[in-house]
Amino acid sequence: MPSNLLQTKLLIPPTRPIWVPRPHLIDQLNAGLDRILILISAPAGYGKSTLLSEWAHQVPMPVAWLSLEKGDNVASRFWAYFASALQTIPSLNALHIGEELKDLENASPSFFPEDAFTRLVSEIARITDPLILVLDDFHLITDPTINEGLVFVLEHLPSLPGGMHLVISGRMDPPWPMARMRARAEITELRLRDLRFTSEEATAFLNQTMGLKLSAGEVSQLDARTEGWVAGLQMAALSMQKRDDIPKFLERFSGSHRYILEYLIEEVLNQQPPRVMDFLLKTSILDRLTAPLCDAVMNGQDSQELLTYLEQSNLFVIPLDDERNWYRYHHLFADLLFIRLKNTQPDQVTHLHRRACRWYEAQGMLPEALDHALSSGDRQLVAQIVSANVLVLVENDEVLPTLQKIDSVPPEEMVALPWLRIARAWVLGTGQVQKSQQILDAVEMDMENMPDSVERQRLKGHIAALRTYIFSIQGDKVNTIAYAGLANELLPPDEISVRAMNLTMWGDVMSADGHDPSAMPILEQALALALQAEKPHVAMIAAGALASAHLGAGRLREVNRVCQDALEIAEDYQIHYHHQLSATAGIYSMLARVLAEWWEIENAVQSARKGLMLSERWGQVDTDLTGLDYLGRALAFGNDWAQARQVFQRAESASQKISPFFWQMNTIFALDSLLDTEAPAPGEIVEQIRRVQESGAHYPAPLKARLLLRDNQPGEALVVLEQVLSELRGQPSLDIARIHALRALAFQAQGDEKQSLAALRQALELAEPENRVATFVREGVAMEKLLRLALSKSIAPVFVQKLLTAFESRRKPKPEPSLVTKTLVEPLSEREFEVLRLLNSKLSVPEIAQELTVAPSTVRTHVRVVYNKLGVHGRQEAIQKAKDLGLI
């Protein structure tokens, strides 16, 4: 189960020792097991959850349970819990049923994963012994995509007796096609009229369970006033337990449910000792109760003793685990306690939320800390929490929805909260550069009247660091360096993580145009500071920039070393926090670039896809672009231009969202990669050249020379290459080996064998120590011919033989899908064949993704394509069709 999900929500609540047996309702629930859906719908306080708990502990089939909360009204979170609830049933855990739904915690809010639901339904169809899934407090779920998904599952579930019964409990009907379900006899319903206490049950509850000695008339009077409302009866009983004037109490006990409940809360609270009343009111700010948290809120009270007292006294506290570590109040009871708190102690609300915030912050539970900070109304506290953890929050996708609440702060209040605005500017990231700039402009304007102080300098340092970040992604080298230097002067020494980020952007932009020796110590210092600050996500960014600088210098083995060291840090993070570090995306992408150059094409593709999966979760568009470009190049090296084309189209769209600079770089990269394929279509080359020209980009020397050689202009190509060699002046560069290789081809085209071999020798001597295989293989037949000549003259024979072997492997024909061609309108690709083979196993989609070292979403895309090509709608149908066609 994902580490950020509460296991207590997946436990069937323990049976209550103080309760009235309701066998007729248990019988109705048992009778409902001939239907797919059981709906229990009634207002608060009618014993829905208690009834279901009693039934779940005695029904003769496995029960999965999910107690829902307001925070679960997000599709990604809901489906993660839904899948985890199913996994609590051992037989489903072994079959991995519902496993891939856990991956949806990283999906966008509007994403409707039909494939995942289709697979879930297919998996349930294989279950021979039925099971029950209870979704308690479902009225809290209003997200349309969640309801759409559940309706899809219900409408496609197999007929009973096998499969799954879904039990929904809530205060209102879900927005589902109920009439159609009733017409199909698919639903059993228990409503208020079923759940209200009968007079016999009210008598048993009041006199036997609660220990009162009421006459039949008094019970009837109270039952009539409460209309069988279980919570009302319970609170009335609590009020009467220590009263002698029962007739007078009953006489005054009147009014609507709301007023009765408010009156009874007053009666219940007034009968509690002051210590207990104080505890009830002050802890009403908490969604969940545990002794250490309550101690913090109460400023040092023995909360465990009080929680035990509340449970034993039946004071509307519900245990969430069998160990009695976590509790919650009945929702309505908590609401009314909080109203009482605000009415009687309004000055305490802010203090209580502050204490809860600090406790959660100390536990590293930042979403909860931010929620309480926001609820406190203390904007400075929110700003402190965010500014102290801003770079952690940028990486933590779980916290981003909470951070978006900052936008709800009134503009007039934001003026006095510069840190809150700066934090928001950091969070906006690459996707909303203009808005981030506007925020910074406004903050700077408001700071003009702020007196000089350490705090003002710190603010200015953050603003300068943010400007550095923004200018760097716009490709503005001059301003990036200027603001980086300013930020480095202004930021105090204890701002270690921001200083590390600032140095990273500084060194990275210095290396953007090639190797710059002065950038290396800056980047090394950035990485050291990030590690010192124990900020792994900043360390990943710094390591990626350092690896990129080594790449610019042509030091591929150093790139690999830096990446491997970074992945070890990321692995430690994952072991500790039980989820992957999204900022590792850039490391995987950089590693893919090296692996592609080493001609480890499959490994390069897999690494690039890992990076892209993490980047899409992170939401950083510039990191998306890097992952897409390096994936596209690896696919092009592997002669899979059809997939590479799609990847570069996505990259172009991403680059245009960032800045013109990134768009220009991307069009050049895509054109160069197109030329890397063995037989690029001339028309497509012309179209990509048009895109480069449209973007306003200038050709780098190797690409310009390559195009000139393609147009049979070797003399002009040599001019370009000799010019760039002169400009490099012997400095390390990724391009030097390639420049000499292109010079060799130009001399070869001119018929100058001596100079051609001399240039080739230089290229090989530079390339061999770094295993630069792709530098030669990407140049195609002309380079292969030249290498064979070099081998005949014993020029670098070992390395040349390795290169020739790579040429041969590239020419090796892929398996011909002849059977598919004969039987299908559109043949399966090699990757789709592999996915189909793995579908014919017990592996789940996440396990298939792990086997292929790709994202589960990628596997699901392949599965959908396979289904379409086979003309089927599910896994078992696909396997059978494939067997019929002789494909597996």
Secondary structure, DSSP 4 states (H G I P E B T S, - for coil): --TTS-GGGGSPPPPPSS----HHHHHHHHHGGGSSEEEEE--TTS-HHHHHHHHHTTSSS-EEEEE--GGG-SHHHHHHHHHHHHTTSHHHHHHTTTGGGGGGGGS-TT---HHHHHHHHHHHHT-SS-EEEEEETGGG---HHHHHHHHHHHHHPPPSSSSEEEEEEESS--SS-HHHHHHTT-EEEEEHHHHSPPHHHHHIIIIIIS-----HHHHHHHHHHHTT-HHHHHHHHHHHTT-S-HHHHHHH--S-HHHHHHHHHHHHHHTS-HHHHHHHHHGGG-SSEEHHHHHHHHTS--HHHHHHHHHHTT-SEEESSTTS-EEEE-HHHHHHHHHHHHHH-HHHHHHHHHHHHHHHHHTT-HHHHHHHHHHHT-HHHHHHHHHHTHHHHHH-TTTHHHHGGGGGS-HHHHTT-HHHHHHHHHHHGGGGHHHHHHHHHHHHHHGGGSPP-HHHHHHHHHHHHHHHHHHHHTT-HHHHHHHHHHHHHHS-TT-HHHHHHHHHHHHHHHTTTS--TTHHHHHHHHHHHHHHTT-HHHHHHHHHHHHHHHHHTT-HHHHHHHHHHHHHHHHHHHHHHSS--GGGHHHHHHHHHHHHHTT-HHHHHHHHHHHHHHHHHHT-HHHHHHHHHHHHHHHHHTT-HHHHHHHHHHHHHHHHHH-HHHHHHHHHHHHHHHHHSSS--HHHHHHHHHHHHHHT----HHHHHHHHHHTT-HHHHHHHHHHHHHHHTT---THHHHHHHHHHHHHHHTT-HHHHHHHHHHHHHHHGGGT--HHHHTT-HHHHHHHHHHHHTTSSHHHHHHHHHHHHHHHSPPPP-HHHHHH-SSPPPHHHHHHHHHHSSS--HHHHHHHHTS-HHHHHHHHHHHHHHHT-SSHHHHHHHHHHTT--
